[in-house]
Amino acid sequence: MNPLMSAEQAVLGAVLLDPEQLTHLEWLAADHFYRPVHQALFDALRKLRNDGHPALSADSPLPLSWVTDAVGEAGQHVRGLTAAFAHTLIQVCPRTEHAPVYGRMVLEGAIHRTVAQHAIRLHQAARADAVQSEVEGALRTADVLTGVLTDLARRWGTDPRPVPPTAGPSAATDITPPEQSGQVAEDERFLLAVLAEQPGAMAEVVAWLRPRDFADPTHGQLYRCLGALHHRGEPIDRITLLWEAQRRGLLADGTVSSEQLTALCDGMAPGSADWFGRRVMRSSVTRTAAASARAIRTLAQDEVLGPGRLINHALHALGPLVEARTRWATANSSPAPKATPSAPPAAEPPPDRVKAARARSTPRPGASHPAPASRLPTLSATRPPSRGHP
């Protein structure tokens, strides 16, 4: 027989034999039992105790009315409950004084079951939000899951704190629905094109958008290149982006080709980096919520994992969603000023950055015909003259 079912029967049998065991089970709730008939019977036993049933004050052997009244009370909520079933529960119980241990076994099963159920709800909410281009449902469901984990930790008697598992669950797959995946990729392409062609556009999103927010890993790598150029104070356009991609080995390993990068930037219509960035960020939040849900469900299905470790590992799995949620709030509360078409070109980088960049670009010792540091080429923020002018 399933150990969990045996524990549920044993704890009920212990209380039917000895009502005083209820005083050691205050932390156990009826909904911690898996079977509805067990839930109804435990609820009935607790109600009889609270109503002052005569069996609690009897000095003589336990009267039969304790069992028959419990069965009668529980029978109002479930069907098929008989006195014979109650006597079966009594026979299953090895020792009444072990009721608290049986109760903790019931609670342990309830914790695994409850965490798995709420993880499934979080995954469903994330999928629904991905279809509707929203995040509110997934974030509300994540709040509920966090509250449930905190309450379960209190009942189990442990401190709720995020603890990484020694061997993490397998990575979650992308939950972007097929009908939405094309739109997500298009938003990412438009954002990269805007960032590469509009001066100052990176300032609108760099504070809250991260490379991991892109569903396409190649797009994330290109955004990382744009971020590196912005961090060093160097001008950004399709040429400097191609140069940075080459420096990072993205052309050599086949991550992206020069033709793909050129095609990405060509045909770009005017747009707002902040607007496209928030669309990419919104998609990232729902994917992160689904990834956390899948990781927590995998943890909950591990029967070897103790309740305390399960709760703490689940809180850790919610960490990436908490971090993404914080950046999502930043993106919506205080967006950076949008760049205007008449904005002047970026100024020259500070001298100390130029010096540091030259030092990083100095050829290694032993290279043939090293160029003097003072003659190393640097990128200029000044735009080249337009065609037709000397």
TORNU-613902 format. One record per residue (C-alpha): x, y, z. Coordinates in pm, 1 decimal, m for minus. Example, Ala and Ser with C-alpha at 12.3 -4.5 7.8 and 13.67 -1.06 7.14 Angstrom:
// TORNU-613902
<r x="1230.0" y="m450.0" z="780.0"/>
<r x="1367.0" y="m106.0" z="714.0"/>
This chain:
// TORNU-613902
<r x="0.0" y="0.0" z="0.0"/>
<r x="105.9" y="358.6" z="m58.3"/>
<r x="284.9" y="485.4" z="256.8"/>
<r x="92.8" y="811.4" z="237.7"/>
<r x="m244.0" y="634.6" z="237.0"/>
<r x="m132.6" y="417.4" z="529.2"/>
<r x="m32.9" y="728.6" z="724.1"/>
<r x="m369.8" y="894.1" z="657.9"/>
<r x="m555.3" y="585.4" z="780.8"/>
<r x="m328.6" y="547.7" z="1082.3"/>
<r x="m368.8" y="904.3" z="1205.1"/>
<r x="m748.2" y="878.4" z="1177.1"/>
<r x="m746.4" y="541.6" z="1350.7"/>
<r x="m535.0" y="686.7" z="1631.4"/>
<r x="m782.2" y="970.7" z="1689.9"/>
<r x="m1079.6" y="733.6" z="1677.1"/>
<r x="m912.6" y="521.2" z="1946.2"/>
<r x="m781.6" y="814.0" z="2152.7"/>
<r x="m948.8" y="1157.7" z="2106.8"/>
<r x="m672.9" y="1319.7" z="2316.2"/>
<r x="m436.8" y="1275.4" z="2021.2"/>
<r x="m610.0" y="1572.9" z="1858.0"/>
<r x="m428.7" y="1800.4" z="2101.9"/>
<r x="m100.7" y="1692.1" z="1936.3"/>
<r x="m232.4" y="1755.2" z="1585.8"/>
<r x="m334.2" y="2121.5" z="1596.7"/>
<r x="m103.3" y="2197.2" z="1303.8"/>
<r x="m272.2" y="1938.1" z="1081.0"/>
<r x="m565.5" y="2050.4" z="862.9"/>
<r x="m836.2" y="1844.2" z="696.5"/>
<r x="m726.5" y="1951.2" z="348.2"/>
<r x="m384.0" y="1798.6" z="411.8"/>
<r x="m543.5" y="1457.0" z="357.1"/>
<r x="m551.4" y="1329.9" z="m0.7"/>
<r x="m876.0" y="1129.5" z="3.6"/>
<r x="m1199.9" y="1331.5" z="46.4"/>
<r x="m1342.2" y="1072.3" z="287.8"/>
<r x="m1036.3" y="1115.6" z="510.8"/>
<r x="m1075.0" y="1494.1" z="495.0"/>
<r x="m1440.0" y="1474.9" z="599.7"/>
<r x="m1372.3" y="1232.9" z="884.9"/>
<r x="m1083.6" y="1435.0" z="1029.2"/>
<r x="m1293.5" y="1750.9" z="1006.0"/>
<r x="m1579.1" y="1572.6" z="1185.8"/>
<r x="m1350.8" y="1448.6" z="1464.8"/>
<r x="m1216.3" y="1798.4" z="1522.2"/>
<r x="m1569.0" y="1942.4" z="1524.8"/>
<r x="m1685.1" y="1689.8" z="1783.6"/>
<r x="m1385.3" y="1779.0" z="1999.3"/>
<r x="m1456.9" y="2152.9" z="1970.8"/>
<r x="m1824.3" y="2095.2" z="2052.7"/>
<r x="m1727.2" y="1916.1" z="2375.7"/>
<r x="m1828.4" y="1560.3" z="2291.7"/>
<r x="m1893.9" y="1351.6" z="2608.2"/>
<r x="m1624.5" y="1103.6" z="2510.0"/>
<r x="m1357.7" y="1363.3" z="2592.6"/>
<r x="m1457.6" y="1380.4" z="2960.7"/>
<r x="m1544.9" y="1016.0" z="3018.9"/>
<r x="m1321.9" y="835.1" z="3268.3"/>
<r x="m1453.5" y="498.0" z="3159.4"/>
<r x="m1347.9" y="325.5" z="2835.8"/>
<r x="m1410.8" y="527.0" z="2522.2"/>
<r x="m1784.3" y="511.4" z="2437.0"/>
<r x="m1888.9" y="382.6" z="2097.3"/>
<r x="m2073.0" y="709.6" z="2037.0"/>
<r x="m1737.1" y="877.5" z="1961.1"/>
<r x="m1700.4" y="662.3" z="1650.0"/>
<r x="m2065.0" y="656.2" z="1544.5"/>
<r x="m2108.7" y="1033.3" z="1590.8"/>
<r x="m1792.5" y="1102.4" z="1389.8"/>
<r x="m1915.2" y="878.8" z="1108.3"/>
<r x="m2257.6" y="1047.6" z="1118.4"/>
<r x="m2108.6" y="1397.3" z="1105.0"/>
<r x="m1868.0" y="1312.7" z="822.7"/>
<r x="m2143.5" y="1129.6" z="633.0"/>
<r x="m2320.3" y="1462.7" z="581.4"/>
<r x="m2037.4" y="1570.6" z="351.2"/>
<r x="m1932.4" y="1249.1" z="173.4"/>
<r x="m2119.6" y="940.6" z="60.4"/>
<r x="m2056.3" y="577.1" z="143.6"/>
<r x="m1897.4" y="630.8" z="485.0"/>
<r x="m1996.6" y="355.4" z="730.4"/>
<r x="m1901.8" y="247.9" z="1079.8"/>
<r x="m1728.5" y="m53.3" z="927.7"/>
<r x="m1489.9" y="179.8" z="743.9"/>
<r x="m1408.8" y="358.9" z="1069.4"/>
<r x="m1327.9" y="25.5" z="1236.8"/>
<r x="m1098.5" y="m56.0" z="943.5"/>
<r x="m906.3" y="264.4" z="1015.7"/>
<r x="m874.3" y="163.0" z="1380.2"/>
<r x="m729.3" y="m172.8" z="1284.2"/>
<r x="m471.8" y="m10.1" z="1053.8"/>
<r x="m325.7" y="208.1" z="1333.6"/>
<r x="m25.7" y="31.5" z="1497.1"/>
<r x="7.2" y="266.1" z="1798.8"/>
<r x="m212.4" y="560.6" z="1895.7"/>
<r x="78.6" y="746.8" z="2059.5"/>
<r x="247.9" y="765.0" z="1717.5"/>
<r x="m30.2" y="988.5" z="1583.4"/>
<r x="194.0" y="1301.7" z="1559.3"/>
<r x="441.4" y="1108.0" z="1344.1"/>
<r x="163.9" y="979.6" z="1120.9"/>
<r x="33.3" y="1334.3" z="1098.6"/>
<r x="370.5" y="1467.1" z="984.1"/>
<r x="376.3" y="1202.2" z="713.8"/>
<r x="34.9" y="1327.1" z="598.0"/>
<r x="160.1" y="1685.0" z="604.2"/>
<r x="469.9" y="1589.9" z="405.6"/>
<r x="255.9" y="1439.0" z="131.6"/>
<r x="31.0" y="1745.0" z="135.5"/>
<r x="329.4" y="1976.7" z="93.7"/>
<r x="454.7" y="1791.3" z="m213.4"/>
<r x="104.1" y="1776.8" z="m358.5"/>
<r x="24.5" y="2143.2" z="m287.9"/>
<r x="351.3" y="2274.4" z="m430.2"/>
<r x="301.2" y="2070.2" z="m747.5"/>
<r x="m56.6" y="2197.2" z="m790.4"/>
<r x="43.0" y="2562.0" z="m753.8"/>
<r x="339.0" y="2513.9" z="m989.4"/>
<r x="97.1" y="2381.3" z="m1251.7"/>
<r x="m127.2" y="2684.8" z="m1201.6"/>
<r x="171.7" y="2917.3" z="m1244.3"/>
<r x="267.9" y="2746.0" z="m1569.1"/>
<r x="m89.3" y="2771.9" z="m1698.0"/>
<r x="m105.2" y="3140.4" z="m1606.5"/>
<r x="226.0" y="3204.2" z="m1783.5"/>
<r x="98.2" y="3033.4" z="m2099.9"/>
<r x="m223.4" y="3235.6" z="m2091.0"/>
<r x="m30.2" y="3559.8" z="m2044.2"/>
<r x="202.3" y="3470.4" z="m2332.4"/>
<r x="m98.8" y="3431.2" z="m2561.8"/>
<r x="m260.9" y="3755.5" z="m2443.7"/>
<r x="67.8" y="3955.5" z="m2427.8"/>
<r x="24.5" y="4018.4" z="m2055.6"/>
<r x="212.8" y="3940.7" z="m1735.4"/>
<r x="m33.6" y="4023.3" z="m1456.8"/>
<r x="m185.2" y="3674.9" z="m1429.1"/>
<r x="150.9" y="3502.4" z="m1395.4"/>
<r x="274.2" y="3756.2" z="m1139.8"/>
<r x="m41.0" y="3722.5" z="m927.0"/>
<r x="m12.3" y="3343.2" z="m937.0"/>
<r x="354.2" y="3366.5" z="m838.5"/>
<r x="254.5" y="3579.4" z="m537.6"/>
<r x="4.9" y="3312.0" z="m433.8"/>
<r x="269.5" y="3041.4" z="m469.1"/>
<r x="514.1" y="3240.2" z="m256.8"/>
<r x="250.8" y="3280.2" z="14.7"/>
<r x="169.2" y="2908.8" z="4.2"/>
<r x="536.5" y="2816.1" z="39.0"/>
<r x="574.0" y="3051.0" z="335.3"/>
<r x="266.2" y="2904.6" z="507.6"/>
<r x="381.8" y="2546.6" z="443.7"/>
<r x="723.2" y="2629.6" z="588.9"/>
<r x="554.2" y="2760.4" z="903.9"/>
<r x="344.4" y="2445.1" z="935.4"/>
<r x="644.5" y="2222.4" z="880.7"/>
<r x="849.4" y="2421.3" z="1131.3"/>
<r x="1128.4" y="2544.7" z="905.4"/>
<r x="1262.0" y="2882.7" z="801.7"/>
<r x="1149.4" y="2980.4" z="448.7"/>
<r x="1467.0" y="3082.5" z="269.4"/>
<r x="1587.7" y="3029.7" z="m89.1"/>
<r x="1839.7" y="2744.8" z="m109.6"/>
<r x="1976.1" y="2620.8" z="m444.7"/>
<r x="1946.6" y="2245.9" z="m504.4"/>
<r x="2267.1" y="2047.0" z="m532.1"/>
<r x="2159.3" y="1914.3" z="m870.5"/>
<r x="1912.2" y="2152.6" z="m1031.4"/>
<r x="1613.0" y="2030.4" z="m1232.2"/>
<r x="1637.7" y="2018.7" z="m1606.6"/>
<r x="1605.0" y="2347.3" z="m1787.3"/>
<r x="1256.7" y="2445.9" z="m1891.9"/>
<r x="1167.6" y="2470.0" z="m2255.6"/>
<r x="1033.0" y="2782.8" z="m2419.9"/>
<r x="659.3" y="2819.1" z="m2356.9"/>
<r x="597.0" y="3083.8" z="m2618.1"/>
<r x="293.7" y="2954.7" z="m2812.5"/>
<r x="364.0" y="2883.5" z="m3183.2"/>
<r x="124.8" y="3156.0" z="m3290.9"/>
<r x="316.0" y="3408.5" z="m3077.2"/>
<r x="677.7" y="3298.3" z="m3135.6"/>
<r x="694.8" y="3476.8" z="m3471.8"/>
<r x="579.5" y="3802.9" z="m3315.2"/>
<r x="836.0" y="3771.1" z="m3035.5"/>
<r x="1119.7" y="3718.8" z="m3284.6"/>
<r x="998.9" y="4015.3" z="m3490.6"/>
<r x="991.5" y="4239.6" z="m3183.3"/>
<r x="1347.9" y="4138.1" z="m3101.6"/>
<r x="1467.7" y="4208.9" z="m3456.9"/>
<r x="1301.6" y="4550.2" z="m3461.1"/>
<r x="1452.9" y="4636.8" z="m3123.3"/>
<r x="1805.8" y="4543.5" z="m3233.9"/>
<r x="1764.3" y="4744.5" z="m3553.7"/>
<r x="1647.4" y="5050.2" z="m3359.8"/>
<r x="1935.4" y="5017.9" z="m3112.2"/>
<r x="2188.2" y="4987.6" z="m3395.8"/>
<r x="2059.7" y="5283.5" z="m3599.3"/>
<r x="1931.4" y="5542.6" z="m3352.3"/>
<r x="2192.7" y="5739.4" z="m3155.0"/>
<r x="2132.4" y="5716.0" z="m2781.9"/>
<r x="1868.3" y="5444.0" z="m2810.6"/>
<r x="2060.4" y="5207.8" z="m2581.5"/>
<r x="2013.6" y="5454.2" z="m2296.1"/>
<r x="1640.1" y="5383.6" z="m2304.9"/>
<r x="1667.2" y="5012.9" z="m2225.1"/>
<r x="2012.9" y="4933.2" z="m2090.1"/>
<r x="1909.5" y="4983.7" z="m1726.9"/>
<r x="1654.6" y="4700.4" z="m1725.2"/>
<r x="1686.9" y="4482.4" z="m2037.5"/>
<r x="1934.3" y="4191.6" z="m2029.2"/>
<r x="2065.3" y="3956.2" z="m2301.9"/>
<r x="1885.6" y="3662.7" z="m2138.7"/>
<r x="1553.4" y="3838.9" z="m2199.0"/>
<r x="1574.8" y="3755.6" z="m2570.5"/>
<r x="1405.6" y="3434.6" z="m2678.0"/>
<r x="1652.2" y="3393.3" z="m2966.2"/>
<r x="2005.2" y="3333.8" z="m2825.2"/>
<r x="2158.6" y="3501.4" z="m3131.5"/>
<r x="1958.1" y="3815.7" z="m3064.2"/>
<r x="2075.4" y="3805.3" z="m2704.3"/>
<r x="2438.9" y="3786.2" z="m2816.4"/>
<r x="2393.7" y="4085.0" z="m3048.5"/>
<r x="2231.9" y="4281.4" z="m2767.8"/>
<r x="2533.3" y="4194.9" z="m2552.9"/>
<r x="2756.2" y="4342.9" z="m2823.2"/>
<r x="2549.2" y="4661.4" z="m2828.8"/>
<r x="2570.9" y="4681.0" z="m2451.0"/>
<r x="2948.8" y="4647.7" z="m2462.2"/>
<r x="2978.7" y="4933.1" z="m2711.3"/>
<r x="2749.4" y="5147.3" z="m2497.8"/>
<r x="2942.2" y="5066.1" z="m2179.4"/>
<r x="3273.0" y="5168.5" z="m2338.7"/>
<r x="3123.9" y="5493.1" z="m2466.5"/>
<r x="3185.1" y="5405.2" z="m2830.9"/>
<r x="2948.0" y="5501.4" z="m3112.4"/>
<r x="2691.0" y="5244.7" z="m3219.4"/>
<r x="2588.1" y="5165.5" z="m3574.5"/>
<r x="2572.0" y="4855.9" z="m3793.7"/>
<r x="2945.8" y="4872.6" z="m3868.2"/>
<r x="3058.9" y="4898.0" z="m3506.5"/>
<r x="2809.6" y="4623.1" z="m3417.9"/>
<r x="2964.4" y="4397.2" z="m3680.7"/>
<r x="3309.5" y="4482.7" z="m3548.9"/>
<r x="3211.6" y="4397.1" z="m3190.3"/>
<r x="3050.5" y="4069.6" z="m3303.1"/>
<r x="3375.2" y="3976.0" z="m3475.5"/>
<r x="3580.3" y="4060.2" z="m3167.0"/>
<r x="3359.4" y="3831.0" z="m2959.1"/>
<r x="3399.3" y="3542.6" z="m3201.2"/>
<r x="3035.9" y="3537.7" z="m3311.8"/>
<r x="3133.7" y="3542.4" z="m3679.6"/>
<r x="3399.7" y="3276.2" z="m3640.9"/>
<r x="3179.4" y="3024.3" z="m3458.2"/>
<r x="2885.5" y="3077.2" z="m3693.4"/>
<r x="2653.5" y="3236.0" z="m3436.1"/>
<r x="2580.3" y="3512.4" z="m3686.1"/>
<r x="2707.7" y="3610.3" z="m4030.1"/>
<r x="2775.1" y="3956.4" z="m4165.7"/>
<r x="2490.4" y="3906.5" z="m4413.3"/>
<r x="2248.0" y="3819.0" z="m4133.6"/>
<r x="2352.6" y="4120.7" z="m3931.8"/>
<r x="2318.3" y="4350.8" z="m4233.3"/>
<r x="1974.8" y="4207.9" z="m4311.3"/>
<r x="1874.7" y="4259.3" z="m3948.7"/>
<r x="1946.9" y="4630.2" z="m3968.4"/>
<r x="1822.9" y="4692.5" z="m4323.6"/>
<r x="1472.3" y="4814.7" z="m4382.5"/>
<r x="1429.3" y="4936.7" z="m4027.8"/>
<r x="1124.5" y="5160.8" z="m3984.8"/>
<r x="1134.4" y="5440.6" z="m3724.0"/>
<r x="1044.7" y="5307.7" z="m3383.1"/>
<r x="1089.3" y="5345.4" z="m3009.2"/>
<r x="1354.4" y="5136.9" z="m2836.5"/>
<r x="1165.5" y="5172.9" z="m2508.0"/>
<r x="841.9" y="5040.0" z="m2663.7"/>
<r x="1003.0" y="4741.5" z="m2835.7"/>
<r x="1220.1" y="4677.5" z="m2529.8"/>
<r x="917.2" y="4649.2" z="m2304.1"/>
<r x="756.0" y="4404.0" z="m2544.6"/>
<r x="1069.7" y="4188.6" z="m2532.1"/>
<r x="1081.5" y="4222.6" z="m2153.8"/>
<r x="715.3" y="4123.8" z="m2119.7"/>
<r x="775.4" y="3807.1" z="m2318.6"/>
<r x="1078.1" y="3734.3" z="m2101.3"/>
<r x="871.7" y="3761.1" z="m1781.3"/>
<r x="620.7" y="3498.6" z="m1898.5"/>
<r x="899.9" y="3263.7" z="m2012.3"/>
<r x="1077.2" y="3306.6" z="m1679.8"/>
<r x="754.1" y="3236.2" z="m1489.7"/>
<r x="702.7" y="2917.0" z="m1688.8"/>
<r x="1063.1" y="2809.5" z="m1632.4"/>
<r x="1025.8" y="2860.9" z="m1256.2"/>
<r x="697.2" y="2667.2" z="m1258.1"/>
<r x="848.4" y="2371.5" z="m1441.2"/>
<r x="1148.7" y="2363.6" z="m1207.4"/>
<r x="925.3" y="2371.2" z="m897.6"/>
<r x="699.6" y="2098.6" z="m1033.3"/>
<r x="1002.8" y="1878.0" z="m1096.9"/>
<r x="1115.6" y="1935.7" z="m737.6"/>
<r x="768.8" y="1854.6" z="m600.5"/>
<r x="760.9" y="1524.1" z="m787.9"/>
<r x="1083.5" y="1411.6" z="m619.7"/>
<r x="959.6" y="1188.0" z="m335.4"/>
<r x="1308.6" y="1168.9" z="m185.1"/>
<r x="1316.9" y="1545.6" z="m124.5"/>
<r x="1217.6" y="1641.5" z="228.5"/>
<r x="951.7" y="1912.1" z="278.0"/>
<r x="1193.8" y="2169.0" z="419.0"/>
<r x="1434.7" y="2128.5" z="130.1"/>
<r x="1148.0" y="2126.8" z="m120.3"/>
<r x="1012.2" y="2457.5" z="10.2"/>
<r x="1352.5" y="2626.4" z="14.3"/>
<r x="1447.8" y="2494.0" z="m330.3"/>
<r x="1112.3" y="2612.6" z="m465.9"/>
<r x="1171.9" y="2961.1" z="m326.0"/>
<r x="1511.5" y="2958.7" z="m496.3"/>
<r x="1349.9" y="2856.6" z="m826.1"/>
<r x="1128.1" y="3165.5" z="m800.6"/>
<r x="1436.0" y="3389.2" z="m774.0"/>
<r x="1479.2" y="3453.4" z="m1149.3"/>
<r x="1112.9" y="3553.5" z="m1173.9"/>
<r x="1151.1" y="3794.6" z="m881.0"/>
<r x="1452.9" y="3952.1" z="m1052.9"/>
<r x="1275.2" y="3977.1" z="m1389.8"/>
<r x="968.3" y="4122.1" z="m1219.2"/>
<r x="1179.5" y="4396.2" z="m1058.9"/>
<r x="1323.2" y="4495.7" z="m1395.9"/>
<r x="976.6" y="4486.0" z="m1552.8"/>
<r x="855.7" y="4731.2" z="m1287.8"/>
<r x="1154.8" y="4955.8" z="m1358.6"/>
<r x="1078.9" y="4950.7" z="m1731.2"/>
<r x="719.4" y="5062.2" z="m1672.0"/>
<r x="764.2" y="5310.1" z="m1389.4"/>
<r x="1044.2" y="5537.0" z="m1505.4"/>
<r x="1127.4" y="5496.7" z="m1873.2"/>
<r x="1431.6" y="5682.1" z="m1999.0"/>
<r x="1376.8" y="5983.2" z="m2225.0"/>
<r x="1328.9" y="5887.7" z="m2586.4"/>
<r x="1585.3" y="5995.0" z="m2840.5"/>
<r x="1472.1" y="6248.2" z="m3100.3"/>
<r x="1573.1" y="6238.9" z="m3469.1"/>
<r x="1746.9" y="6575.3" z="m3428.7"/>
<r x="1968.2" y="6454.7" z="m3144.4"/>
<r x="2335.8" y="6537.1" z="m3203.2"/>
<r x="2583.3" y="6255.6" z="m3257.3"/>
<r x="2744.6" y="6102.3" z="m2951.9"/>
<r x="3040.8" y="6289.1" z="m2809.0"/>
<r x="3393.4" y="6154.0" z="m2813.1"/>
<r x="3463.9" y="5898.8" z="m2538.6"/>
<r x="3648.7" y="6030.1" z="m2232.5"/>
<r x="4028.3" y="6018.3" z="m2262.5"/>
<r x="4062.8" y="5751.3" z="m1994.2"/>
<r x="3826.7" y="5517.5" z="m2184.5"/>
<r x="4018.1" y="5578.7" z="m2506.8"/>
<r x="4342.2" y="5496.4" z="m2329.4"/>
<r x="4195.3" y="5177.8" z="m2180.8"/>
<r x="4054.3" y="5070.7" z="m2518.4"/>
<r x="4392.4" y="5125.3" z="m2682.9"/>
<r x="4559.3" y="4920.3" z="m2413.5"/>
<r x="4316.1" y="4632.5" z="m2474.0"/>
<r x="4383.2" y="4653.8" z="m2848.6"/>
<r x="4765.5" y="4653.5" z="m2822.3"/>
<r x="4909.5" y="4350.6" z="m3009.8"/>
<r x="5052.5" y="4069.3" z="m2799.5"/>
<r x="5431.4" y="4052.5" z="m2759.1"/>
<r x="5593.7" y="3876.3" z="m3050.0"/>
<r x="5346.4" y="3995.4" z="m3312.3"/>
<r x="5508.4" y="4114.0" z="m3635.0"/>
<r x="5529.1" y="4488.9" z="m3706.9"/>
<r x="5353.7" y="4615.5" z="m3397.2"/>
<r x="5195.3" y="4954.1" z="m3443.8"/>
<r x="5275.4" y="5228.7" z="m3194.1"/>
<r x="5004.6" y="5276.6" z="m2937.3"/>
<r x="4959.4" y="5639.6" z="m3042.8"/>
<r x="4874.5" y="5532.2" z="m3400.7"/>
<r x="4624.1" y="5261.5" z="m3316.3"/>
<r x="4293.3" y="5330.0" z="m3491.9"/>
<r x="4004.8" y="5445.2" z="m3277.4"/>
<r x="3640.1" y="5481.4" z="m3357.7"/>
<r x="3522.1" y="5833.5" z="m3407.4"/>
<r x="3175.5" y="5942.8" z="m3305.7"/>
<r x="3170.0" y="6199.3" z="m3586.2"/>
<r x="2951.9" y="6092.5" z="m3877.5"/>
<r x="3120.0" y="6065.4" z="m4220.2"/>
<r x="3033.1" y="6334.2" z="m4475.5"/>
<r x="2735.0" y="6256.0" z="m4693.1"/>
<r x="2784.1" y="6159.5" z="m5057.0"/>
<r x="2841.4" y="6443.8" z="m5298.0"/>
<r x="3041.6" y="6659.4" z="m5056.6"/>
<r x="3421.5" y="6676.7" z="m5046.3"/>
